[in-house]
Amino acid sequence: MRPECKMKAKELYECFKCGSRRETGGTCECGGALQHLGRSRDL
Ligand SMILES: [Zn+2]
């Protein structure tokens, strides 16, 4: 019942420009830079 328990440990990136989130870094489809948000898993 804990949502944060079984989540996959994926890297998460958010577009600085449009706010779209992706699992891969680099450049967004809109041309904005993707900034790293960190892992979804607690250490
Ligand atoms: Zn974007």
mmCIF file of the protein (N, C-alpha, C, O) and its ligand, coordinates in Angstrom:
data_MODEL
# 
_entry.id   MODEL 
# 
loop_
_entity.id 
_entity.type 
_entity.pdbx_number_of_molecules 
1 polymer     1 
2 non-polymer 1 
# 
_entity_poly.entity_id                      1 
_entity_poly.type                           'polypeptide(L)' 
_entity_poly.nstd_linkage                   no 
_entity_poly.nstd_monomer                   no 
_entity_poly.pdbx_seq_one_letter_code       MRPECKMKAKELYECFKCGSRRETGGTCECGGALQHLGRSRDL 
_entity_poly.pdbx_seq_one_letter_code_can   MRPECKMKAKELYECFKCGSRRETGGTCECGGALQHLGRSRDL 
_entity_poly.pdbx_strand_id                 A 
# 
loop_
_entity_poly_seq.entity_id 
_entity_poly_seq.num 
_entity_poly_seq.mon_id 
_entity_poly_seq.hetero 
1 1  MET n 
1 2  ARG n 
1 3  PRO n 
1 4  GLU n 
1 5  CYS n 
1 6  LYS n 
1 7  MET n 
1 8  LYS n 
1 9  ALA n 
1 10 LYS n 
1 11 GLU n 
1 12 LEU n 
1 13 TYR n 
1 14 GLU n 
1 15 CYS n 
1 16 PHE n 
1 17 LYS n 
1 18 CYS n 
1 19 GLY n 
1 20 SER n 
1 21 ARG n 
1 22 ARG n 
1 23 GLU n 
1 24 THR n 
1 25 GLY n 
1 26 GLY n 
1 27 THR n 
1 28 CYS n 
1 29 GLU n 
1 30 CYS n 
1 31 GLY n 
1 32 GLY n 
1 33 ALA n 
1 34 LEU n 
1 35 GLN n 
1 36 HIS n 
1 37 LEU n 
1 38 GLY n 
1 39 ARG n 
1 40 SER n 
1 41 ARG n 
1 42 ASP n 
1 43 LEU n 
# 
loop_
_struct_asym.id 
_struct_asym.entity_id 
A 1 
B 2 
# 
loop_
_chem_comp.id 
_chem_comp.type 
_chem_comp.mon_nstd_flag 
ALA 'L-peptide linking' y 
ARG 'L-peptide linking' y 
ASP 'L-peptide linking' y 
CYS 'L-peptide linking' y 
GLN 'L-peptide linking' y 
GLU 'L-peptide linking' y 
GLY 'peptide linking'   y 
HIS 'L-peptide linking' y 
LEU 'L-peptide linking' y 
LYS 'L-peptide linking' y 
MET 'L-peptide linking' y 
PHE 'L-peptide linking' y 
PRO 'L-peptide linking' y 
SER 'L-peptide linking' y 
THR 'L-peptide linking' y 
TYR 'L-peptide linking' y 
ZN  non-polymer         . 
# 
_pdbx_entity_nonpoly.entity_id   2 
_pdbx_entity_nonpoly.name        ? 
_pdbx_entity_nonpoly.comp_id     ZN 
# 
_pdbx_nonpoly_scheme.asym_id         B 
_pdbx_nonpoly_scheme.entity_id       2 
_pdbx_nonpoly_scheme.mon_id          ZN 
_pdbx_nonpoly_scheme.ndb_seq_num     1 
_pdbx_nonpoly_scheme.pdb_seq_num     101 
_pdbx_nonpoly_scheme.auth_seq_num    101 
_pdbx_nonpoly_scheme.pdb_mon_id      ZN 
_pdbx_nonpoly_scheme.auth_mon_id     ZN 
_pdbx_nonpoly_scheme.pdb_strand_id   A 
_pdbx_nonpoly_scheme.pdb_ins_code    . 
# 
loop_
_atom_site.group_PDB 
_atom_site.id 
_atom_site.type_symbol 
_atom_site.label_atom_id 
_atom_site.label_alt_id 
_atom_site.label_comp_id 
_atom_site.label_asym_id 
_atom_site.label_entity_id 
_atom_site.label_seq_id 
_atom_site.pdbx_PDB_ins_code 
_atom_site.Cartn_x 
_atom_site.Cartn_y 
_atom_site.Cartn_z 
_atom_site.occupancy 
_atom_site.B_iso_or_equiv 
_atom_site.pdbx_formal_charge 
_atom_site.auth_seq_id 
_atom_site.auth_comp_id 
_atom_site.auth_asym_id 
_atom_site.auth_atom_id 
_atom_site.pdbx_PDB_model_num 
ATOM   1   N  N  . MET A 1 1  ? 0.828  -1.214 0.000   1.00 0.00 ? 1   MET A N  1 
ATOM   2   C  CA . MET A 1 1  ? 0.000  0.000  0.000   1.00 0.00 ? 1   MET A CA 1 
ATOM   3   C  C  . MET A 1 1  ? 0.860  1.262  0.000   1.00 0.00 ? 1   MET A C  1 
ATOM   4   O  O  . MET A 1 1  ? 0.350  2.382  0.004   1.00 0.00 ? 1   MET A O  1 
ATOM   5   N  N  . ARG A 1 2  ? 2.170  1.053  -0.005  1.00 0.00 ? 2   ARG A N  1 
ATOM   6   C  CA . ARG A 1 2  ? 3.042  2.223  -0.044  1.00 0.00 ? 2   ARG A CA 1 
ATOM   7   C  C  . ARG A 1 2  ? 3.505  2.477  -1.480  1.00 0.00 ? 2   ARG A C  1 
ATOM   8   O  O  . ARG A 1 2  ? 4.298  1.702  -2.015  1.00 0.00 ? 2   ARG A O  1 
ATOM   9   N  N  . PRO A 1 3  ? 3.035  3.521  -2.092  1.00 0.00 ? 3   PRO A N  1 
ATOM   10  C  CA . PRO A 1 3  ? 3.315  3.803  -3.505  1.00 0.00 ? 3   PRO A CA 1 
ATOM   11  C  C  . PRO A 1 3  ? 4.790  3.999  -3.806  1.00 0.00 ? 3   PRO A C  1 
ATOM   12  O  O  . PRO A 1 3  ? 5.216  3.774  -4.939  1.00 0.00 ? 3   PRO A O  1 
ATOM   13  N  N  . GLU A 1 4  ? 5.569  4.407  -2.836  1.00 0.00 ? 4   GLU A N  1 
ATOM   14  C  CA . GLU A 1 4  ? 6.976  4.686  -3.088  1.00 0.00 ? 4   GLU A CA 1 
ATOM   15  C  C  . GLU A 1 4  ? 7.837  3.428  -2.940  1.00 0.00 ? 4   GLU A C  1 
ATOM   16  O  O  . GLU A 1 4  ? 9.052  3.464  -3.129  1.00 0.00 ? 4   GLU A O  1 
ATOM   17  N  N  . CYS A 1 5  ? 7.176  2.310  -2.597  1.00 0.00 ? 5   CYS A N  1 
ATOM   18  C  CA . CYS A 1 5  ? 7.943  1.100  -2.318  1.00 0.00 ? 5   CYS A CA 1 
ATOM   19  C  C  . CYS A 1 5  ? 8.314  0.330  -3.585  1.00 0.00 ? 5   CYS A C  1 
ATOM   20  O  O  . CYS A 1 5  ? 9.454  -0.107 -3.742  1.00 0.00 ? 5   CYS A O  1 
ATOM   21  N  N  . LYS A 1 6  ? 7.364  0.172  -4.468  1.00 0.00 ? 6   LYS A N  1 
ATOM   22  C  CA . LYS A 1 6  ? 7.590  -0.683 -5.629  1.00 0.00 ? 6   LYS A CA 1 
ATOM   23  C  C  . LYS A 1 6  ? 7.855  0.085  -6.920  1.00 0.00 ? 6   LYS A C  1 
ATOM   24  O  O  . LYS A 1 6  ? 7.827  -0.479 -8.014  1.00 0.00 ? 6   LYS A O  1 
ATOM   25  N  N  . MET A 1 7  ? 8.106  1.347  -6.775  1.00 0.00 ? 7   MET A N  1 
ATOM   26  C  CA . MET A 1 7  ? 8.395  2.137  -7.966  1.00 0.00 ? 7   MET A CA 1 
ATOM   27  C  C  . MET A 1 7  ? 9.737  1.733  -8.556  1.00 0.00 ? 7   MET A C  1 
ATOM   28  O  O  . MET A 1 7  ? 10.682 1.424  -7.830  1.00 0.00 ? 7   MET A O  1 
ATOM   29  N  N  . LYS A 1 8  ? 9.807  1.740  -9.868  1.00 0.00 ? 8   LYS A N  1 
ATOM   30  C  CA . LYS A 1 8  ? 11.081 1.453  -10.509 1.00 0.00 ? 8   LYS A CA 1 
ATOM   31  C  C  . LYS A 1 8  ? 12.049 2.619  -10.275 1.00 0.00 ? 8   LYS A C  1 
ATOM   32  O  O  . LYS A 1 8  ? 11.663 3.788  -10.281 1.00 0.00 ? 8   LYS A O  1 
ATOM   33  N  N  . ALA A 1 9  ? 13.278 2.267  -10.074 1.00 0.00 ? 9   ALA A N  1 
ATOM   34  C  CA . ALA A 1 9  ? 14.289 3.293  -9.842  1.00 0.00 ? 9   ALA A CA 1 
ATOM   35  C  C  . ALA A 1 9  ? 14.753 3.882  -11.162 1.00 0.00 ? 9   ALA A C  1 
ATOM   36  O  O  . ALA A 1 9  ? 15.751 3.457  -11.743 1.00 0.00 ? 9   ALA A O  1 
ATOM   37  N  N  . LYS A 1 10 ? 14.011 4.854  -11.608 1.00 0.00 ? 10  LYS A N  1 
ATOM   38  C  CA . LYS A 1 10 ? 14.356 5.472  -12.884 1.00 0.00 ? 10  LYS A CA 1 
ATOM   39  C  C  . LYS A 1 10 ? 14.865 6.887  -12.674 1.00 0.00 ? 10  LYS A C  1 
ATOM   40  O  O  . LYS A 1 10 ? 14.447 7.606  -11.766 1.00 0.00 ? 10  LYS A O  1 
ATOM   41  N  N  . GLU A 1 11 ? 15.769 7.245  -13.539 1.00 0.00 ? 11  GLU A N  1 
ATOM   42  C  CA . GLU A 1 11 ? 16.207 8.632  -13.559 1.00 0.00 ? 11  GLU A CA 1 
ATOM   43  C  C  . GLU A 1 11 ? 15.070 9.462  -14.152 1.00 0.00 ? 11  GLU A C  1 
ATOM   44  O  O  . GLU A 1 11 ? 14.336 8.995  -15.023 1.00 0.00 ? 11  GLU A O  1 
ATOM   45  N  N  . LEU A 1 12 ? 14.937 10.660 -13.686 1.00 0.00 ? 12  LEU A N  1 
ATOM   46  C  CA . LEU A 1 12 ? 13.850 11.494 -14.193 1.00 0.00 ? 12  LEU A CA 1 
ATOM   47  C  C  . LEU A 1 12 ? 14.384 12.874 -14.581 1.00 0.00 ? 12  LEU A C  1 
ATOM   48  O  O  . LEU A 1 12 ? 15.155 13.504 -13.859 1.00 0.00 ? 12  LEU A O  1 
ATOM   49  N  N  . TYR A 1 13 ? 13.943 13.297 -15.731 1.00 0.00 ? 13  TYR A N  1 
ATOM   50  C  CA . TYR A 1 13 ? 14.367 14.602 -16.230 1.00 0.00 ? 13  TYR A CA 1 
ATOM   51  C  C  . TYR A 1 13 ? 13.145 15.441 -16.564 1.00 0.00 ? 13  TYR A C  1 
ATOM   52  O  O  . TYR A 1 13 ? 12.133 14.935 -17.048 1.00 0.00 ? 13  TYR A O  1 
ATOM   53  N  N  . GLU A 1 14 ? 13.261 16.723 -16.299 1.00 0.00 ? 14  GLU A N  1 
ATOM   54  C  CA . GLU A 1 14 ? 12.153 17.621 -16.608 1.00 0.00 ? 14  GLU A CA 1 
ATOM   55  C  C  . GLU A 1 14 ? 12.639 18.730 -17.528 1.00 0.00 ? 14  GLU A C  1 
ATOM   56  O  O  . GLU A 1 14 ? 13.696 19.326 -17.319 1.00 0.00 ? 14  GLU A O  1 
ATOM   57  N  N  . CYS A 1 15 ? 11.842 18.984 -18.543 1.00 0.00 ? 15  CYS A N  1 
ATOM   58  C  CA . CYS A 1 15 ? 12.199 20.045 -19.487 1.00 0.00 ? 15  CYS A CA 1 
ATOM   59  C  C  . CYS A 1 15 ? 12.123 21.400 -18.799 1.00 0.00 ? 15  CYS A C  1 
ATOM   60  O  O  . CYS A 1 15 ? 11.129 21.739 -18.157 1.00 0.00 ? 15  CYS A O  1 
ATOM   61  N  N  . PHE A 1 16 ? 13.185 22.156 -18.948 1.00 0.00 ? 16  PHE A N  1 
ATOM   62  C  CA . PHE A 1 16 ? 13.247 23.473 -18.313 1.00 0.00 ? 16  PHE A CA 1 
ATOM   63  C  C  . PHE A 1 16 ? 12.277 24.439 -18.978 1.00 0.00 ? 16  PHE A C  1 
ATOM   64  O  O  . PHE A 1 16 ? 11.886 25.451 -18.396 1.00 0.00 ? 16  PHE A O  1 
ATOM   65  N  N  . LYS A 1 17 ? 11.902 24.110 -20.199 1.00 0.00 ? 17  LYS A N  1 
ATOM   66  C  CA . LYS A 1 17 ? 11.102 25.039 -20.997 1.00 0.00 ? 17  LYS A CA 1 
ATOM   67  C  C  . LYS A 1 17 ? 9.605  24.765 -20.922 1.00 0.00 ? 17  LYS A C  1 
ATOM   68  O  O  . LYS A 1 17 ? 8.815  25.664 -20.635 1.00 0.00 ? 17  LYS A O  1 
ATOM   69  N  N  . CYS A 1 18 ? 9.215  23.500 -21.183 1.00 0.00 ? 18  CYS A N  1 
ATOM   70  C  CA . CYS A 1 18 ? 7.786  23.189 -21.240 1.00 0.00 ? 18  CYS A CA 1 
ATOM   71  C  C  . CYS A 1 18 ? 7.312  22.349 -20.055 1.00 0.00 ? 18  CYS A C  1 
ATOM   72  O  O  . CYS A 1 18 ? 6.111  22.175 -19.853 1.00 0.00 ? 18  CYS A O  1 
ATOM   73  N  N  . GLY A 1 19 ? 8.264  21.826 -19.271 1.00 0.00 ? 19  GLY A N  1 
ATOM   74  C  CA . GLY A 1 19 ? 7.884  21.080 -18.077 1.00 0.00 ? 19  GLY A CA 1 
ATOM   75  C  C  . GLY A 1 19 ? 7.608  19.615 -18.334 1.00 0.00 ? 19  GLY A C  1 
ATOM   76  O  O  . GLY A 1 19 ? 7.220  18.892 -17.417 1.00 0.00 ? 19  GLY A O  1 
ATOM   77  N  N  . SER A 1 20 ? 7.801  19.159 -19.562 1.00 0.00 ? 20  SER A N  1 
ATOM   78  C  CA . SER A 1 20 ? 7.590  17.759 -19.889 1.00 0.00 ? 20  SER A CA 1 
ATOM   79  C  C  . SER A 1 20 ? 8.639  16.883 -19.202 1.00 0.00 ? 20  SER A C  1 
ATOM   80  O  O  . SER A 1 20 ? 9.812  17.246 -19.128 1.00 0.00 ? 20  SER A O  1 
ATOM   81  N  N  . ARG A 1 21 ? 8.204  15.735 -18.707 1.00 0.00 ? 21  ARG A N  1 
ATOM   82  C  CA . ARG A 1 21 ? 9.142  14.854 -18.010 1.00 0.00 ? 21  ARG A CA 1 
ATOM   83  C  C  . ARG A 1 21 ? 9.497  13.658 -18.870 1.00 0.00 ? 21  ARG A C  1 
ATOM   84  O  O  . ARG A 1 21 ? 8.653  13.082 -19.556 1.00 0.00 ? 21  ARG A O  1 
ATOM   85  N  N  . ARG A 1 22 ? 10.767 13.301 -18.814 1.00 0.00 ? 22  ARG A N  1 
ATOM   86  C  CA . ARG A 1 22 ? 11.265 12.178 -19.596 1.00 0.00 ? 22  ARG A CA 1 
ATOM   87  C  C  . ARG A 1 22 ? 12.192 11.348 -18.730 1.00 0.00 ? 22  ARG A C  1 
ATOM   88  O  O  . ARG A 1 22 ? 12.633 11.772 -17.661 1.00 0.00 ? 22  ARG A O  1 
ATOM   89  N  N  . GLU A 1 23 ? 12.474 10.156 -19.224 1.00 0.00 ? 23  GLU A N  1 
ATOM   90  C  CA . GLU A 1 23 ? 13.372 9.261  -18.486 1.00 0.00 ? 23  GLU A CA 1 
ATOM   91  C  C  . GLU A 1 23 ? 14.797 9.317  -19.020 1.00 0.00 ? 23  GLU A C  1 
ATOM   92  O  O  . GLU A 1 23 ? 15.710 8.692  -18.481 1.00 0.00 ? 23  GLU A O  1 
ATOM   93  N  N  . THR A 1 24 ? 14.958 10.076 -20.084 1.00 0.00 ? 24  THR A N  1 
ATOM   94  C  CA . THR A 1 24 ? 16.289 10.209 -20.661 1.00 0.00 ? 24  THR A CA 1 
ATOM   95  C  C  . THR A 1 24 ? 16.699 11.669 -20.724 1.00 0.00 ? 24  THR A C  1 
ATOM   96  O  O  . THR A 1 24 ? 15.875 12.550 -20.971 1.00 0.00 ? 24  THR A O  1 
ATOM   97  N  N  . GLY A 1 25 ? 17.953 11.909 -20.504 1.00 0.00 ? 25  GLY A N  1 
ATOM   98  C  CA . GLY A 1 25 ? 18.439 13.276 -20.530 1.00 0.00 ? 25  GLY A CA 1 
ATOM   99  C  C  . GLY A 1 25 ? 18.703 13.756 -21.935 1.00 0.00 ? 25  GLY A C  1 
ATOM   100 O  O  . GLY A 1 25 ? 18.498 13.028 -22.907 1.00 0.00 ? 25  GLY A O  1 
ATOM   101 N  N  . GLY A 1 26 ? 19.159 14.988 -22.033 1.00 0.00 ? 26  GLY A N  1 
ATOM   102 C  CA . GLY A 1 26 ? 19.474 15.542 -23.347 1.00 0.00 ? 26  GLY A CA 1 
ATOM   103 C  C  . GLY A 1 26 ? 18.619 16.745 -23.647 1.00 0.00 ? 26  GLY A C  1 
ATOM   104 O  O  . GLY A 1 26 ? 18.562 17.702 -22.875 1.00 0.00 ? 26  GLY A O  1 
ATOM   105 N  N  . THR A 1 27 ? 17.955 16.682 -24.782 1.00 0.00 ? 27  THR A N  1 
ATOM   106 C  CA . THR A 1 27 ? 17.148 17.819 -25.205 1.00 0.00 ? 27  THR A CA 1 
ATOM   107 C  C  . THR A 1 27 ? 15.703 17.397 -25.431 1.00 0.00 ? 27  THR A C  1 
ATOM   108 O  O  . THR A 1 27 ? 15.438 16.335 -25.995 1.00 0.00 ? 27  THR A O  1 
ATOM   109 N  N  . CYS A 1 28 ? 14.788 18.219 -24.997 1.00 0.00 ? 28  CYS A N  1 
ATOM   110 C  CA . CYS A 1 28 ? 13.359 17.943 -25.171 1.00 0.00 ? 28  CYS A CA 1 
ATOM   111 C  C  . CYS A 1 28 ? 12.930 18.124 -26.626 1.00 0.00 ? 28  CYS A C  1 
ATOM   112 O  O  . CYS A 1 28 ? 13.644 18.719 -27.432 1.00 0.00 ? 28  CYS A O  1 
ATOM   113 N  N  . GLU A 1 29 ? 11.766 17.606 -26.935 1.00 0.00 ? 29  GLU A N  1 
ATOM   114 C  CA . GLU A 1 29 ? 11.237 17.755 -28.289 1.00 0.00 ? 29  GLU A CA 1 
ATOM   115 C  C  . GLU A 1 29 ? 10.998 19.222 -28.630 1.00 0.00 ? 29  GLU A C  1 
ATOM   116 O  O  . GLU A 1 29 ? 11.046 19.603 -29.799 1.00 0.00 ? 29  GLU A O  1 
ATOM   117 N  N  . CYS A 1 30 ? 10.748 20.025 -27.640 1.00 0.00 ? 30  CYS A N  1 
ATOM   118 C  CA . CYS A 1 30 ? 10.482 21.445 -27.864 1.00 0.00 ? 30  CYS A CA 1 
ATOM   119 C  C  . CYS A 1 30 ? 11.775 22.232 -28.006 1.00 0.00 ? 30  CYS A C  1 
ATOM   120 O  O  . CYS A 1 30 ? 11.761 23.417 -28.338 1.00 0.00 ? 30  CYS A O  1 
ATOM   121 N  N  . GLY A 1 31 ? 12.891 21.560 -27.752 1.00 0.00 ? 31  GLY A N  1 
ATOM   122 C  CA . GLY A 1 31 ? 14.177 22.232 -27.893 1.00 0.00 ? 31  GLY A CA 1 
ATOM   123 C  C  . GLY A 1 31 ? 14.750 22.710 -26.577 1.00 0.00 ? 31  GLY A C  1 
ATOM   124 O  O  . GLY A 1 31 ? 15.874 23.210 -26.524 1.00 0.00 ? 31  GLY A O  1 
ATOM   125 N  N  . GLY A 1 32 ? 13.973 22.556 -25.508 1.00 0.00 ? 32  GLY A N  1 
ATOM   126 C  CA . GLY A 1 32 ? 14.444 22.989 -24.192 1.00 0.00 ? 32  GLY A CA 1 
ATOM   127 C  C  . GLY A 1 32 ? 15.388 21.968 -23.593 1.00 0.00 ? 32  GLY A C  1 
ATOM   128 O  O  . GLY A 1 32 ? 15.398 20.802 -23.986 1.00 0.00 ? 32  GLY A O  1 
ATOM   129 N  N  . ALA A 1 33 ? 16.174 22.419 -22.643 1.00 0.00 ? 33  ALA A N  1 
ATOM   130 C  CA . ALA A 1 33 ? 17.121 21.531 -21.983 1.00 0.00 ? 33  ALA A CA 1 
ATOM   131 C  C  . ALA A 1 33 ? 16.431 20.739 -20.878 1.00 0.00 ? 33  ALA A C  1 
ATOM   132 O  O  . ALA A 1 33 ? 15.597 21.266 -20.143 1.00 0.00 ? 33  ALA A O  1 
ATOM   133 N  N  . LEU A 1 34 ? 16.798 19.456 -20.778 1.00 0.00 ? 34  LEU A N  1 
ATOM   134 C  CA . LEU A 1 34 ? 16.226 18.618 -19.733 1.00 0.00 ? 34  LEU A CA 1 
ATOM   135 C  C  . LEU A 1 34 ? 17.120 18.654 -18.510 1.00 0.00 ? 34  LEU A C  1 
ATOM   136 O  O  . LEU A 1 34 ? 18.317 18.377 -18.582 1.00 0.00 ? 34  LEU A O  1 
ATOM   137 N  N  . GLN A 1 35 ? 16.520 18.998 -17.397 1.00 0.00 ? 35  GLN A N  1 
ATOM   138 C  CA . GLN A 1 35 ? 17.289 19.044 -16.172 1.00 0.00 ? 35  GLN A CA 1 
ATOM   139 C  C  . GLN A 1 35 ? 17.009 17.804 -15.330 1.00 0.00 ? 35  GLN A C  1 
ATOM   140 O  O  . GLN A 1 35 ? 15.880 17.315 -15.280 1.00 0.00 ? 35  GLN A O  1 
ATOM   141 N  N  . HIS A 1 36 ? 18.026 17.313 -14.686 1.00 0.00 ? 36  HIS A N  1 
ATOM   142 C  CA . HIS A 1 36 ? 17.910 16.090 -13.900 1.00 0.00 ? 36  HIS A CA 1 
ATOM   143 C  C  . HIS A 1 36 ? 17.168 16.333 -12.604 1.00 0.00 ? 36  HIS A C  1 
ATOM   144 O  O  . HIS A 1 36 ? 17.513 17.228 -11.834 1.00 0.00 ? 36  HIS A O  1 
ATOM   145 N  N  . LEU A 1 37 ? 16.139 15.522 -12.369 1.00 0.00 ? 37  LEU A N  1 
ATOM   146 C  CA . LEU A 1 37 ? 15.358 15.681 -11.136 1.00 0.00 ? 37  LEU A CA 1 
ATOM   147 C  C  . LEU A 1 37 ? 15.790 14.693 -10.075 1.00 0.00 ? 37  LEU A C  1 
ATOM   148 O  O  . LEU A 1 37 ? 15.410 14.820 -8.911  1.00 0.00 ? 37  LEU A O  1 
ATOM   149 N  N  . GLY A 1 38 ? 16.582 13.710 -10.470 1.00 0.00 ? 38  GLY A N  1 
ATOM   150 C  CA . GLY A 1 38 ? 17.049 12.734 -9.505  1.00 0.00 ? 38  GLY A CA 1 
ATOM   151 C  C  . GLY A 1 38 ? 16.338 11.399 -9.626  1.00 0.00 ? 38  GLY A C  1 
ATOM   152 O  O  . GLY A 1 38 ? 15.517 11.186 -10.518 1.00 0.00 ? 38  GLY A O  1 
ATOM   153 N  N  . ARG A 1 39 ? 16.668 10.523 -8.721  1.00 0.00 ? 39  ARG A N  1 
ATOM   154 C  CA . ARG A 1 39 ? 16.097 9.187  -8.754  1.00 0.00 ? 39  ARG A CA 1 
ATOM   155 C  C  . ARG A 1 39 ? 14.755 9.167  -8.030  1.00 0.00 ? 39  ARG A C  1 
ATOM   156 O  O  . ARG A 1 39 ? 14.489 9.990  -7.154  1.00 0.00 ? 39  ARG A O  1 
ATOM   157 N  N  . SER A 1 40 ? 13.920 8.211  -8.417  1.00 0.00 ? 40  SER A N  1 
ATOM   158 C  CA . SER A 1 40 ? 12.621 8.064  -7.773  1.00 0.00 ? 40  SER A CA 1 
ATOM   159 C  C  . SER A 1 40 ? 12.705 7.118  -6.574  1.00 0.00 ? 40  SER A C  1 
ATOM   160 O  O  . SER A 1 40 ? 11.724 6.900  -5.863  1.00 0.00 ? 40  SER A O  1 
ATOM   161 N  N  . ARG A 1 41 ? 13.903 6.562  -6.369  1.00 0.00 ? 41  ARG A N  1 
ATOM   162 C  CA . ARG A 1 41 ? 14.067 5.625  -5.273  1.00 0.00 ? 41  ARG A CA 1 
ATOM   163 C  C  . ARG A 1 41 ? 14.902 6.248  -4.151  1.00 0.00 ? 41  ARG A C  1 
ATOM   164 O  O  . ARG A 1 41 ? 15.925 6.889  -4.395  1.00 0.00 ? 41  ARG A O  1 
ATOM   165 N  N  . ASP A 1 42 ? 14.447 6.046  -2.941  1.00 0.00 ? 42  ASP A N  1 
ATOM   166 C  CA . ASP A 1 42 ? 15.229 6.525  -1.798  1.00 0.00 ? 42  ASP A CA 1 
ATOM   167 C  C  . ASP A 1 42 ? 16.403 5.593  -1.540  1.00 0.00 ? 42  ASP A C  1 
ATOM   168 O  O  . ASP A 1 42 ? 16.324 4.385  -1.763  1.00 0.00 ? 42  ASP A O  1 
ATOM   169 N  N  . LEU A 1 43 ? 17.472 6.173  -1.073  1.00 0.00 ? 43  LEU A N  1 
ATOM   170 C  CA . LEU A 1 43 ? 18.645 5.347  -0.773  1.00 0.00 ? 43  LEU A CA 1 
ATOM   171 C  C  . LEU A 1 43 ? 18.469 4.662  0.567   1.00 0.00 ? 43  LEU A C  1 
ATOM   172 O  O  . LEU A 1 43 ? 19.350 3.920  1.002   1.00 0.00 ? 43  LEU A O  1 
HETATM 173 ZN ZN . ZN  B 2 .  ? 10.137 20.726 -23.601 1.00 0.00 2 101 ZN  A ZN 1 
# 
